[in-house]
Every structure is written in structure tokens, then in C-alpha cells.
Amino acid sequence: MNLEEELERYFGYQKFRYPQREIMEQMLARRDTLSVLPTGQGKTLIYQLPGLIMPGLVVVVSPLISLMKDQVYTLKEKNIKAAYINSELDFFSQKSIYKNLNSYKFIYIAVERLKNYAFLQNIKRISLLVIDEAHTIKWGEDFRKDYYLIKNFINTLEVRPTIACFTATANQEDINLIIEKCGLIKPYITILSPIKKNITFLTYKTFITWRFKKILAKNKKTIVYTLTRKNTETLYNKFKTIYNCYLYHGGLPKNIKDENYLGFKTAKAGIIFATNSFGMGIDIRDIRQIVIYDIPLSLADLIQQAGRAGRDGKCSICYILFRQNSIQTALNLIYGSEKQNKKIKELNEVIDFCFSADKISYIRKYFT
């Protein structure tokens, strides 16, 4: 089989990026894989092309409805049969998908679907199980415990499928957790540095309002990340009459989120004030600035946020505005949670990173 011919046939590309081909070959040889690749490295293609070549159904576990919808829409544009099953679909729509399951190649689901009776009754045999954004398996410790059901689901299948896990950020502890919870068997592991050479980190150790305004005034496509919905709304309301602004967080109605996402994506310049929910799988190639208004809870989260910029390979900047108030906000979210001490350690790593003189070396050390 000529993979380059299949690549051009399905996706119109003539050559692979490293290490796409190497990982695909392992998947097609029915070997489990775990790929830690920076954003913009073409992780989606790595599982979609083998999935098209393999006989049978591909199930993709995805953490966000918006991400599922984007992927399904893109596949349908290529005349590839795909569907998502989630809480947005009514009973009859889901029943129709199950009834015509043989006509689909890709089914996208949230991890909670793995305990759904109708899903388990209808999905008995698949060729490939994909865990997208696999670093979210850590969420199983706290608020999405169903991530720990993946192995149980695999055991319900008539034949064990090939399993492929993908993420942009994972240290050794994360990798060990993914292998354990997904039941990977002697996986082929690929790890590339999450550092994107076209992104510059710039930390302001003292928050000054005029400096923040100056960054926003650059008239570039910008994401401003906060930790709370309240902060996103406060900033949005403050600047919406001055700049072309958008708002995005998990509490907004679906139609508003879709409208704001599309508006920001198609705008030549604009600012979107967002929580971390505007992150994974967001494929907007011309984002030039990331502003970390509230420091996130882990370095992996920060790198994920920074990685939204410069997907087109052009020079971009990640500004970190070190605000004392954001430390207290982070601690408020951490206190009382499971593994509180571990989360405080992760927060301290973020603070250390903010004050480190050589951020590239710090990232490299953290992820090795």
C-alpha cells in the first residue's frame, strides 16, 4: 500500500510531516500508539487516514462537543461518513445513527457515552479506538471520572481494537497515567517537544493596566485567557465598545458560543475573552497573540493555551500577565479538590515558569 497515494486521494496532500507516516505505519500494523505532538502537527490526520484504510468502524473519544462537530463537519466535506453522538442529539437522531451504523466510518463521542446502555448495546466491534486530547484523562481524578471507564469499554467489545492516544502536552507522569487508564499494550510512543519555535514568551511580573491595554490595541487576532467565567465577562464588558470583541466560556448558550467562535475565526483582527474551554481542537491558524490574564492550574494548560497561536507557522507572542489576584483565584479552585497537594505543586511549577529566565529550557525539562 502506498500511503502517499492514499493521503492524496483522501486529503489532497502529497507528502507527510514528520512523524505522521511513522505513527500511521504502526497503527496499520495493529500496534497501540501514544503520540505527544505540538499543536499544528497534524495529529488528526494521523488517525483519520489509517481509520479510512482499516476495515470497520472508528470510535473517537473527544472532550468537547465543539471539537466533535468541527471534526465531523470537516470529514463530511470530504464525503466521508461521520457522525457524533452527544447530548445535543435527541433520542430519535441517536437511534437513526445506531440503525445505520454500518454506513459510518467515524463516530465521535464524549467519554461519558462509554457507560451509556444504548451505545454499549450497539457498538460491539470497532477497528480503532482513538482517545483525542488524551491529557484530559487526568480529569478522571476530579470531575470527569468516566475517563477511567475506557478499559471497561474495551473489555465489552468482541475483538480488542487498536488504540491510539493523542495529546499536545504530557510529561512522564501523564504518559504513565494514559497508558494505564487506556490499557495500552506495548505502545509505540512518539514524543516531540511542545515548544513551537515561532512563539515567543513574554512575562510581565507586575500587572499594569496600561500595558494590558497596549497589548490589546495592537489590532491583532488575540485570545485572552482567564480562569473564571466571571473574569471573561468582566473583561469583555469593559472592552467590547472599544475593540472587535468576542466572549467564550462553558456557561454560554450553544448558539452564542458557535456565533462567537465563527465570528472570531473569520475576523481579520479581534479579541476573544475565554476560559480554557476555548482551547483544545480550536483550529484558527492566524492567531497572533495569546494573553494569559489568569495563570492556569498547570504548565500543560499554559502550553496548550500558548499553542493556539501561530498555527500557520508565523511569529506570534504569548504574553503572561503575572497578577497576584490570579494566584488566589487558582488556589480557590484547588482547595478541597482531590489530590490537592499535587495540584498546588503543579501551580507552583507554573509560577516558577513565569519567573524563569530560560523558559524554553524549563519547558523541555518539564516534559522529559
C-alpha positions in Angstrom: 0.0 0.0 0.0 1.3 3.4 -0.9 0.4 5.8 1.9 1.2 8.9 -0.1 -1.3 7.9 -2.7 -3.9 7.3 0.0 -3.0 10.7 1.5 -3.6 12.5 -1.8 -6.7 10.5 -2.5 -8.5 11.3 0.7 -7.0 14.7 1.8 -5.3 16.2 -1.2 -1.8 16.3 0.3 1.2 14.9 -1.5 3.6 14.3 1.5 3.6 13.7 5.2 5.0 15.8 8.0 7.4 14.1 10.4 6.4 11.9 12.2 3.0 11.3 10.7 3.9 8.4 8.4 5.9 6.5 11.1 3.0 6.6 13.5 0.5 5.6 10.9 2.6 2.6 9.9 2.5 1.3 13.5 -1.3 1.8 13.7 -1.8 -0.1 10.4 0.3 -2.9 11.9 -2.3 -3.0 14.7 0.0 -1.6 17.3 -1.2 0.7 20.1 0.3 4.2 19.9 0.7 7.2 22.1 1.7 10.4 20.3 2.6 13.6 22.1 2.9 16.2 19.4 2.8 20.0 19.5 -0.3 21.8 18.2 -0.4 22.2 14.5 1.5 19.0 13.9 -1.4 17.2 12.1 -2.5 14.8 14.9 -6.0 14.5 13.5 -4.7 13.3 10.1 -2.6 10.6 11.8 -5.6 8.7 13.0 -8.1 9.6 10.2 -6.1 8.2 7.3 -5.4 4.8 9.0 -9.0 4.8 10.1 -10.1 5.1 6.5 -7.8 2.4 5.4 -8.7 -0.1 8.2 -11.9 -2.1 7.7 -14.6 -1.3 10.2 -15.7 1.5 12.5 -13.5 4.1 14.2 -14.7 5.5 17.5 -13.1 8.8 18.6 -13.4 9.9 22.3 -13.3 13.7 22.3 -13.5 16.0 25.3 -15.6 18.8 23.7 -18.8 18.9 21.7 -17.4 21.8 19.6 -14.4 19.7 18.8 -16.5 16.7 17.7 -18.7 18.9 15.5 -15.7 20.5 13.8 -14.1 17.1 13.0 -17.4 15.6 11.7 -18.1 18.7 9.6 -14.6 18.5 8.0 -15.0 14.8 7.3 -18.4 15.3 5.7 -17.0 18.0 3.4 -14.7 15.2 2.1 -17.6 12.9 1.6 -16.5 10.7 4.5 -19.4 9.3 6.5 -19.1 10.6 10.1 -21.3 11.4 13.0 -21.2 12.5 16.6 -23.4 11.1 19.4 -23.8 13.5 22.3 -26.3 15.3 24.5 -27.3 17.7 21.7 -29.0 14.8 19.7 -32.5 13.7 20.6 -33.4 10.0 21.1 -34.6 9.6 17.5 -31.5 11.1 16.0 -29.3 8.8 18.1 -31.5 5.8 17.2 -31.1 6.6 13.5 -27.3 6.6 13.8 -27.3 3.2 15.5 -29.7 1.8 12.9 -27.4 2.9 10.1 -24.1 2.2 11.9 -22.7 0.2 9.1 -22.7 3.2 6.8 -20.5 5.3 9.1 -16.7 5.3 9.2 -16.2 7.6 12.2 -18.3 8.0 15.3 -17.3 10.8 17.7 -18.4 10.6 21.4 -17.7 12.1 24.8 -16.2 9.8 27.3 -19.5 9.6 29.3 -21.0 7.8 26.4 -18.9 4.7 27.3 -21.4 3.9 30.1 -24.5 4.5 28.0 -26.6 1.4 27.6 -27.7 2.1 24.0 -24.2 2.8 23.0 -22.8 -0.4 24.6 -25.6 -2.5 23.0 -24.9 -1.2 19.5 -21.1 -0.8 19.5 -19.8 -4.3 19.7 -16.9 -4.3 17.2 -14.6 -1.5 16.1 -11.2 -1.4 14.4 -9.7 1.6 16.0 -10.4 3.5 19.3 -8.9 7.0 19.4 -8.5 9.0 22.6 -8.1 12.6 21.4 -6.6 15.2 23.8 -5.5 12.3 25.9 -4.0 14.5 28.6 -7.7 15.1 29.7 -7.6 11.6 31.2 -6.2 13.5 34.3 -9.7 14.9 34.6 -10.8 11.5 35.8 -9.3 12.4 39.1 -11.9 15.0 39.7 -14.8 16.0 37.6 -14.9 13.5 34.6 -14.4 10.2 36.3 -15.8 8.3 33.3 -12.3 8.7 31.7 -11.4 5.8 33.9 -14.0 3.6 32.1 -12.1 3.3 28.9 -10.6 -0.1 29.8 -14.0 -1.4 30.8 -15.4 -0.3 27.4 -12.6 -2.1 25.6 -13.4 -5.3 27.5 -17.1 -5.2 26.3 -16.0 -5.4 22.6 -16.0 -8.7 20.7 -12.4 -8.0 19.5 -9.8 -5.7 21.1 -9.3 -2.7 18.7 -6.1 -0.9 18.1 -5.9 2.1 20.5 -4.4 5.4 19.6 -3.9 8.3 22.0 -3.0 11.8 21.1 -2.1 15.0 23.0 0.0 18.1 22.7 1.2 18.1 26.3 2.2 15.3 28.6 5.0 14.8 31.0 6.2 11.3 32.1 3.6 11.1 34.9 0.8 11.9 32.4 2.2 9.3 29.9 2.1 6.6 32.6 -1.4 7.5 33.5 -2.6 7.4 29.9 -1.0 4.0 29.3 -2.6 2.6 32.5 -6.1 4.0 32.1 -6.4 3.3 28.4 -5.0 -0.2 28.7 -2.3 0.4 26.1 -0.2 -2.7 25.3 3.5 -2.1 24.5 2.6 1.2 22.7 4.7 2.9 20.1 5.4 6.2 21.8 6.3 9.3 19.9 7.2 12.5 21.9 8.1 15.8 20.3 8.8 18.9 22.2 5.7 21.1 22.7 7.9 24.1 22.1 6.9 25.9 18.9 9.8 27.9 17.5 7.6 30.6 16.2 6.1 31.5 19.6 7.9 34.0 21.9 7.0 34.1 25.6 7.0 37.5 27.3 6.3 37.7 31.0 5.3 40.9 32.8 6.0 40.3 36.5 3.9 43.2 37.6 0.5 43.8 36.2 -0.1 47.3 34.9 -3.4 48.2 33.3 -2.0 50.4 30.6 0.4 47.7 29.4 -2.5 45.3 29.1 -4.5 47.9 27.1 -1.4 48.4 24.9 -1.3 44.7 24.0 -5.0 44.7 23.1 -4.5 47.8 21.0 -2.1 46.1 18.6 -5.1 45.2 16.4 -4.1 41.5 16.1 -6.1 38.4 16.4 -5.8 37.7 20.2 -7.1 35.2 22.8 -7.2 36.5 26.4 -7.4 33.5 28.8 -8.9 33.7 32.3 -9.7 31.1 34.9 -13.3 32.0 35.5 -16.4 32.9 33.6 -16.8 36.0 35.7 -13.4 37.3 34.6 -14.1 36.7 30.9 -17.4 38.6 31.2 -15.9 41.4 33.2 -13.1 42.0 30.6 -15.5 41.5 27.6 -17.9 44.1 29.0 -15.0 46.5 29.6 -13.6 46.4 26.1 -16.4 45.4 23.8 -17.2 49.1 22.9 -13.5 49.8 22.1 -12.4 46.7 20.1 -13.9 44.0 18.0 -14.5 41.6 20.9 -16.0 38.1 21.5 -16.8 36.1 24.6 -16.4 32.3 25.1 -17.0 30.1 28.1 -18.8 26.9 29.0 -21.8 28.7 30.5 -22.9 30.4 27.3 -25.8 29.0 25.2 -24.6 26.8 22.4 -25.8 29.2 19.7 -23.9 32.1 21.2 -20.7 30.1 21.5 -21.0 28.9 17.9 -21.6 32.5 16.7 -18.7 33.9 18.7 -16.3 31.1 17.5 -17.2 31.7 13.9 -17.0 35.5 14.2 -13.6 35.3 15.8 -12.3 32.7 13.3 -13.3 34.7 10.2 -12.4 38.2 11.6 -9.1 39.7 10.3 -8.4 41.0 13.8 -10.3 40.7 17.1 -10.1 39.8 20.7 -11.8 36.8 22.3 -12.0 36.7 26.1 -12.2 33.0 27.0 -11.8 30.3 29.6 -9.8 27.1 28.9 -12.9 25.8 27.1 -11.8 27.7 24.1 -8.7 25.7 23.5 -8.5 22.1 22.6 -9.0 21.4 18.9 -9.5 25.1 18.0 -8.1 25.3 14.5 -7.7 29.0 13.8 -4.4 29.4 12.0 -3.8 33.2 12.2 -3.9 33.9 15.9 -1.0 36.2 16.6 -1.3 36.9 20.4 -2.1 34.9 23.5 -2.6 36.8 26.7 -2.5 34.7 29.9 -4.6 37.0 32.1 -5.0 34.4 34.9 -2.3 31.9 35.3 -3.6 28.4 34.6 -3.5 25.5 37.1 -0.7 23.6 35.3 2.1 24.2 32.9 0.5 21.7 30.5 -2.6 24.0 30.4 -0.4 27.1 29.8 1.4 25.4 26.9 -1.9 24.3 25.5 -3.1 27.9 25.6 0.1 29.3 24.1 -0.1 26.7 21.3 -3.3 28.2 20.0 -1.1 30.9 18.4 0.9 30.7 15.2 -0.6 27.5 13.7 0.3 29.0 10.3 4.0 29.0 11.3 4.2 32.8 11.5 5.8 34.6 14.5 3.4 35.0 17.5 3.6 36.1 21.1 2.3 34.7 24.3 2.1 37.4 27.0 1.9 36.3 30.6 0.5 38.9 32.9 1.5 37.9 36.4 -1.3 39.0 38.7 -1.3 38.2 42.4 -5.1 38.0 42.3 -4.9 35.2 39.8 -2.9 33.1 42.2 -5.6 33.4 44.8 -8.2 32.5 42.1 -6.3 29.4 41.2 -5.9 28.4 44.9 -9.7 28.8 45.4 -10.3 26.3 42.6 -7.7 23.9 44.0 -8.6 23.9 47.7 -10.8 21.0 48.7 -10.2 19.1 45.4 -8.9 15.6 45.2 -5.1 15.4 45.2 -4.9 19.0 46.5 -1.2 18.8 47.3 -0.4 17.6 43.8 -2.3 20.5 42.2 -0.6 23.0 44.4 2.7 21.6 43.3 1.6 22.0 39.6 0.6 25.6 40.3 4.0 26.3 41.8 5.6 24.9 38.6 3.6 27.5 36.6 4.7 30.3 38.9 8.3 29.1 38.6 8.0 29.0 34.9 6.7 32.6 34.8 9.8 33.8 36.6 12.3 31.6 34.8 14.9 33.3 32.7 15.1 30.5 30.2 11.5 29.3 29.5 12.4 27.0 26.7 14.8 25.0 28.9 12.2 24.9 31.6 9.6 23.5 29.2 12.0 21.0 27.8 12.9 19.7 31.3 9.3 19.6 32.4 8.1 17.4 29.5 11.0 14.9 29.6 
